[in-house]
């Protein structure tokens, strides 16, 4: 792994946790450090940090509030 890849992993706690849980990424990143972007994408999918996941979470919270508002009417 090159230094830039190591710094990105050390600075991102979630990425560091993901790579420790999925150790096959160590081998991939040692062979091709440019794959760090794909590792980050996979981490975001697993931990539901993508934009679509955030929108769904907000939508679910709004539905919950709407349900409570209807219950109190």
N, CA and C atoms as an extended XYZ file, in Angstrom:
219
Properties=species:S:1:pos:R:3:atomname:S:1:resname:S:1:resid:I:1 pbc="F F F"
N         0.845       -1.177        0.000 N   UNK     1
C         0.000        0.000        0.000 CA  UNK     1
C         0.885        1.232        0.000 C   UNK     1
N         0.459        2.222       -0.756 N   UNK     2
C         1.247        3.446       -0.752 CA  UNK     2
C         0.830        4.340        0.416 C   UNK     2
N         1.607        5.360        0.661 N   UNK     3
C         1.400        6.229        1.817 CA  UNK     3
C         0.060        6.953        1.751 C   UNK     3
N        -0.336        7.392        0.556 N   UNK     4
C        -1.602        8.104        0.401 CA  UNK     4
C        -2.784        7.223        0.814 C   UNK     4
N        -2.737        5.982        0.446 N   UNK     5
C        -3.786        5.022        0.786 CA  UNK     5
C        -3.837        4.805        2.306 C   UNK     5
N        -2.706        4.664        2.910 N   UNK     6
C        -2.623        4.456        4.358 CA  UNK     6
C        -3.178        5.663        5.111 C   UNK     6
N        -2.857        6.861        4.638 N   UNK     7
C        -3.339        8.084        5.286 CA  UNK     7
C        -4.861        8.171        5.189 C   UNK     7
N        -5.430        7.825        4.010 N   UNK     8
C        -6.888        7.858        3.857 CA  UNK     8
C        -7.563        6.896        4.827 C   UNK     8
N        -6.976        5.722        4.987 N   UNK     9
C        -7.555        4.733        5.895 CA  UNK     9
C        -7.453        5.202        7.344 C   UNK     9
N        -6.308        5.750        7.730 N   UNK    10
C        -6.114        6.199        9.119 CA  UNK    10
C        -7.005        7.379        9.470 C   UNK    10
N        -7.315        8.241        8.495 N   UNK    11
C        -8.125        9.430        8.754 CA  UNK    11
C        -9.620        9.141        8.788 C   UNK    11
N       -10.048        8.016        8.237 N   UNK    12
C       -11.466        7.675        8.190 CA  UNK    12
C       -11.714        6.470        9.102 C   UNK    12
N       -12.304        6.724       10.248 N   UNK    13
C       -12.514        5.679       11.252 CA  UNK    13
C       -13.430        4.581       10.711 C   UNK    13
N       -14.481        4.972        9.995 N   UNK    14
C       -15.405        3.982        9.444 CA  UNK    14
C       -14.728        3.097        8.400 C   UNK    14
N       -13.890        3.697        7.565 N   UNK    15
C       -13.162        2.919        6.561 CA  UNK    15
C       -12.177        1.974        7.236 C   UNK    15
N       -11.533        2.445        8.267 N   UNK    16
C       -10.590        1.609        9.015 CA  UNK    16
C       -11.319        0.408        9.629 C   UNK    16
N       -12.483        0.646       10.195 N   UNK    17
C       -13.280       -0.437       10.776 CA  UNK    17
C       -13.720       -1.415        9.692 C   UNK    17
N       -14.162       -0.891        8.549 N   UNK    18
C       -14.632       -1.743        7.454 CA  UNK    18
C       -13.507       -2.636        6.936 C   UNK    18
N       -12.330       -2.072        6.760 N   UNK    19
C       -11.209       -2.858        6.239 CA  UNK    19
C       -10.763       -3.905        7.257 C   UNK    19
N       -10.856       -3.599        8.526 N   UNK    20
C       -10.525       -4.612        9.543 CA  UNK    20
C       -11.542       -5.750        9.540 C   UNK    20
N       -12.804       -5.415        9.320 N   UNK    21
C       -13.834       -6.448        9.276 CA  UNK    21
C       -13.764       -7.273        7.990 C   UNK    21
N       -13.314       -6.668        6.907 N   UNK    22
C       -13.225       -7.326        5.607 CA  UNK    22
C       -11.762       -7.316        5.170 C   UNK    22
N       -10.995       -8.201        5.749 N   UNK    23
C        -9.541       -8.161        5.594 CA  UNK    23
C        -9.057       -8.452        4.184 C   UNK    23
N        -9.917       -8.964        3.306 N   UNK    24
C        -9.490       -9.187        1.927 CA  UNK    24
C        -9.110       -7.884        1.228 C   UNK    24
N        -9.597       -6.755        1.754 N   UNK    25
C        -9.238       -5.465        1.165 CA  UNK    25
C        -7.754       -5.139        1.355 C   UNK    25
N        -7.126       -5.667        2.389 N   UNK    26
C        -5.686       -5.438        2.563 CA  UNK    26
C        -4.916       -5.970        1.362 C   UNK    26
N        -5.258       -7.163        0.929 N   UNK    27
C        -4.573       -7.762       -0.215 CA  UNK    27
C        -4.850       -6.959       -1.493 C   UNK    27
N        -6.102       -6.569       -1.671 N   UNK    28
C        -6.469       -5.808       -2.869 CA  UNK    28
C        -5.738       -4.470       -2.893 C   UNK    28
N        -5.720       -3.774       -1.762 N   UNK    29
C        -5.087       -2.452       -1.719 CA  UNK    29
C        -3.565       -2.539       -1.793 C   UNK    29
N        -2.982       -3.634       -1.325 N   UNK    30
C        -1.535       -3.808       -1.486 CA  UNK    30
C        -1.165       -3.977       -2.952 C   UNK    30
N        -2.013       -4.673       -3.685 N   UNK    31
C        -1.737       -4.904       -5.110 CA  UNK    31
C        -2.091       -3.698       -5.962 C   UNK    31
N        -3.162       -2.999       -5.592 N   UNK    32
C        -3.609       -1.862       -6.387 CA  UNK    32
C        -4.199       -0.788       -5.465 C   UNK    32
N        -3.385        0.161       -5.021 N   UNK    33
C        -3.859        1.196       -4.086 CA  UNK    33
C        -4.957        2.088       -4.670 C   UNK    33
N        -5.109        2.114       -5.992 N   UNK    34
C        -6.156        2.931       -6.603 CA  UNK    34
C        -7.551        2.390       -6.299 C   UNK    34
N        -7.631        1.176       -5.792 N   UNK    35
C        -8.917        0.567       -5.456 CA  UNK    35
C        -9.502        1.115       -4.149 C   UNK    35
N        -8.835        2.067       -3.518 N   UNK    36
C        -9.318        2.647       -2.271 CA  UNK    36
C       -10.699        3.265       -2.466 C   UNK    36
N       -10.943        3.827       -3.656 N   UNK    37
C       -12.253        4.417       -3.952 CA  UNK    37
C       -13.343        3.353       -3.900 C   UNK    37
N       -13.061        2.175       -4.428 N   UNK    38
C       -14.047        1.089       -4.408 CA  UNK    38
C       -14.263        0.572       -2.982 C   UNK    38
N       -13.207        0.553       -2.199 N   UNK    39
C       -13.340        0.144       -0.805 CA  UNK    39
C       -14.229        1.142       -0.057 C   UNK    39
N       -14.057        2.417       -0.339 N   UNK    40
C       -14.879        3.443        0.304 CA  UNK    40
C       -16.338        3.316       -0.128 C   UNK    40
N       -16.569        3.026       -1.406 N   UNK    41
C       -17.936        2.839       -1.896 CA  UNK    41
C       -18.600        1.640       -1.228 C   UNK    41
N       -17.861        0.546       -1.110 N   UNK    42
C       -18.395       -0.649       -0.453 CA  UNK    42
C       -18.692       -0.380        1.025 C   UNK    42
N       -17.827        0.378        1.669 N   UNK    43
C       -18.035        0.722        3.069 CA  UNK    43
C       -19.311        1.545        3.222 C   UNK    43
N       -19.524        2.501        2.333 N   UNK    44
C       -20.724        3.336        2.406 CA  UNK    44
C       -21.983        2.516        2.181 C   UNK    44
N       -21.914        1.543        1.287 N   UNK    45
C       -23.077        0.676        1.051 CA  UNK    45
C       -23.371       -0.184        2.268 C   UNK    45
N       -22.342       -0.746        2.877 N   UNK    46
C       -22.546       -1.637        4.025 CA  UNK    46
C       -23.074       -0.881        5.240 C   UNK    46
N       -22.528        0.301        5.494 N   UNK    47
C       -22.930        1.070        6.666 CA  UNK    47
C       -24.068        2.046        6.379 C   UNK    47
N       -24.630        1.962        5.171 N   UNK    48
C       -25.769        2.790        4.761 CA  UNK    48
C       -25.465        4.285        4.915 C   UNK    48
N       -24.371        4.709        4.303 N   UNK    49
C       -23.961        6.107        4.347 CA  UNK    49
C       -24.122        6.797        2.999 C   UNK    49
N       -24.783        6.133        2.048 N   UNK    50
C       -24.968        6.734        0.733 CA  UNK    50
C       -26.065        7.786        0.804 C   UNK    50
N       -26.139        8.627       -0.199 N   UNK    51
C       -27.139        9.689       -0.234 CA  UNK    51
C       -28.549        9.106       -0.241 C   UNK    51
N       -28.756        8.039       -1.014 N   UNK    52
C       -30.078        7.412       -1.078 CA  UNK    52
C       -30.498        6.874        0.288 C   UNK    52
N       -29.559        6.297        1.019 N   UNK    53
C       -29.872        5.792        2.359 CA  UNK    53
C       -30.251        6.923        3.305 C   UNK    53
N       -29.553        8.042        3.198 N   UNK    54
C       -29.857        9.186        4.063 CA  UNK    54
C       -31.234        9.762        3.745 C   UNK    54
N       -31.580        9.819        2.450 N   UNK    55
C       -32.897       10.318        2.054 CA  UNK    55
C       -33.986        9.387        2.568 C   UNK    55
N       -33.780        8.090        2.456 N   UNK    56
C       -34.752        7.124        2.972 CA  UNK    56
C       -34.927        7.255        4.479 C   UNK    56
N       -33.839        7.481        5.177 N   UNK    57
C       -33.908        7.639        6.634 CA  UNK    57
C       -34.723        8.875        7.011 C   UNK    57
N       -34.500        9.974        6.307 N   UNK    58
C       -35.266       11.198        6.580 CA  UNK    58
C       -36.736       10.982        6.245 C   UNK    58
N       -36.998       10.309        5.147 N   UNK    59
C       -38.372       10.016        4.746 CA  UNK    59
C       -39.081        9.166        5.805 C   UNK    59
N       -38.385        8.174        6.320 N   UNK    60
C       -38.977        7.324        7.360 CA  UNK    60
C       -39.279        8.118        8.632 C   UNK    60
N       -38.393        9.032        8.979 N   UNK    61
C       -38.623        9.859       10.164 CA  UNK    61
C       -39.813       10.784        9.960 C   UNK    61
N       -39.943       11.345        8.759 N   UNK    62
C       -41.085       12.208        8.478 CA  UNK    62
C       -42.394       11.420        8.520 C   UNK    62
N       -42.379       10.202        8.014 N   UNK    63
C       -43.571        9.358        8.076 CA  UNK    63
C       -43.957        9.063        9.525 C   UNK    63
N       -42.967        8.825       10.365 N   UNK    64
C       -43.225        8.569       11.777 CA  UNK    64
C       -43.854        9.788       12.442 C   UNK    64
N       -43.324       10.967       12.165 N   UNK    65
C       -43.880       12.199       12.731 CA  UNK    65
C       -45.299       12.412       12.215 C   UNK    65
N       -45.514       12.162       10.932 N   UNK    66
C       -46.858       12.318       10.336 CA  UNK    66
C       -47.839       11.362       11.001 C   UNK    66
N       -47.402       10.146       11.292 N   UNK    67
C       -48.255        9.172       11.962 CA  UNK    67
C       -48.632        9.639       13.366 C   UNK    67
N       -47.665       10.174       14.103 N   UNK    68
C       -47.956       10.692       15.432 CA  UNK    68
C       -48.912       11.889       15.372 C   UNK    68
N       -48.713       12.739       14.397 N   UNK    69
C       -49.587       13.919       14.255 CA  UNK    69
C       -51.021       13.472       13.961 C   UNK    69
N       -51.179       12.460       13.114 N   UNK    70
C       -52.513       11.949       12.802 CA  UNK    70
C       -53.141       11.265       14.013 C   UNK    70
N       -52.337       10.635       14.826 N   UNK    71
C       -52.852        9.943       16.021 CA  UNK    71
C       -53.373       10.950       17.056 C   UNK    71
N       -52.786       12.121       17.128 N   UNK    72
C       -53.190       13.113       18.116 CA  UNK    72
C       -54.359       13.959       17.663 C   UNK    72
N       -54.791       13.813       16.440 N   UNK    73
C       -55.945       14.615       15.946 CA  UNK    73
C       -57.243       14.083       16.475 C   UNK    73
